[in-house]
Amino acid sequence: MKKIILFVDRESGPRGRLFLQRIQQRLPGTRIQVCQSLDACVTFIRRVRPCMDTSIVVFWVDTKQSLDDLYREKQLFEHRKIVMVLPDEKTDECTAMVHRFFPRYVAVMDDRYDDLCDVLNQMIVQ
């Protein structure tokens, strides 16, 4: 079974906790590794070679600074299945930067995350 690696910064507050809760509720039985700092995420991903890894990496990016920090580690995420979750007030600059990661799916933060969970379920099955 595929694993989902979730990056949600520990300082993301109630919206980040709600996101984690929704993902865990909607994807029962899925192995989920939660990383609450970029350092933890980078350390975890470095342990697994991309060619051997079938994990789906989900980045919940709530600030431009988080996206900038993530971009500095971009080479580490190449050849991985990436899903990005962005604030609903994203800018053109953020959108352009996100597409440099070549994500399989880009979602917008909301309260339910139904579409995102449907996409993740399909990615898990494949």
C-alpha positions in Angstrom: 0.0 0.0 0.0 1.2 3.5 -0.8 2.1 5.9 1.9 1.1 9.6 2.1 3.7 12.0 3.4 1.9 15.2 4.6 3.8 18.4 5.3 1.8 20.7 7.5 3.8 23.2 9.4 3.2 23.0 13.2 2.5 26.7 13.2 -0.4 26.4 10.7 -2.9 26.7 13.6 -6.5 25.5 13.5 -6.7 25.3 9.7 -3.7 23.0 9.6 -5.2 20.8 12.3 -8.5 20.7 10.5 -6.8 19.6 7.3 -5.0 16.8 9.0 -8.2 15.6 10.7 -10.1 15.6 7.4 -7.4 13.7 5.6 -7.2 11.1 8.4 -11.0 10.7 8.4 -11.4 10.4 4.7 -8.4 8.0 4.1 -8.9 5.4 6.8 -6.4 2.6 6.6 -3.9 4.6 4.6 -0.4 4.9 6.0 0.2 8.6 6.7 3.5 10.2 7.8 2.9 13.7 9.1 5.9 16.1 9.0 5.3 19.3 11.0 8.5 21.1 9.9 10.3 21.3 6.6 13.4 19.9 8.2 11.5 16.8 9.4 10.0 16.4 5.9 13.4 16.7 4.2 15.0 14.3 6.6 12.2 11.7 6.1 12.2 11.9 2.3 16.0 11.7 2.0 15.9 8.3 3.6 14.0 6.8 0.6 15.3 6.7 -2.9 12.8 8.2 -5.4 13.0 5.2 -7.7 11.9 2.9 -4.9 9.3 5.2 -3.4 5.7 5.1 -4.3 4.7 7.7 -1.7 2.5 10.6 -2.4 3.8 13.8 -1.0 1.2 16.4 0.0 2.4 19.9 0.8 -0.1 22.1 2.7 1.4 25.5 2.0 -0.3 28.4 3.8 2.3 31.2 3.4 4.6 32.4 0.7 7.5 31.9 3.0 6.6 28.2 3.4 6.6 27.9 -0.4 9.9 29.7 -0.7 11.5 27.4 1.9 10.1 24.4 0.1 11.4 25.6 -3.2 14.9 25.7 -1.9 14.6 21.9 -1.5 12.9 21.3 -4.8 15.5 18.9 -6.2 14.7 16.5 -3.4 11.1 16.2 -4.6 11.8 15.6 -8.3 10.4 12.3 -9.6 7.9 12.1 -6.8 4.1 12.3 -6.8 3.4 15.8 -5.5 0.1 17.3 -4.4 0.0 21.0 -3.4 -2.7 22.6 -1.2 -2.6 26.4 -1.4 -4.5 29.2 0.3 -7.6 30.4 -1.5 -6.1 33.8 -1.9 -3.1 32.6 -3.8 -1.3 35.0 -6.0 -0.1 34.5 -9.6 3.5 34.4 -8.3 2.6 31.6 -5.9 0.8 29.7 -8.6 3.7 30.0 -11.0 6.1 28.8 -8.3 3.9 25.8 -7.4 3.9 24.6 -11.0 7.7 24.4 -10.9 7.2 21.3 -8.7 5.2 19.6 -11.4 2.4 18.6 -9.0 -0.1 15.9 -10.0 -2.9 18.0 -8.4 -3.2 21.5 -6.9 -6.0 22.1 -4.4 -7.3 25.1 -2.5 -7.7 25.2 1.2 -11.3 24.7 2.2 -13.2 23.2 5.1 -14.0 19.8 3.6 -11.2 18.8 1.2 -13.6 16.4 -0.6 -12.0 16.8 -4.0 -8.5 16.5 -2.6 -9.4 13.3 -0.8 -11.0 11.8 -3.9 -7.9 12.5 -5.9 -5.7 11.0 -3.2 -7.9 7.9 -3.1 -7.5 7.5 -6.8 -3.7 8.0 -6.6 -3.5 5.4 -3.9 -5.4 2.8 -6.0 -3.2 3.3 -9.0 
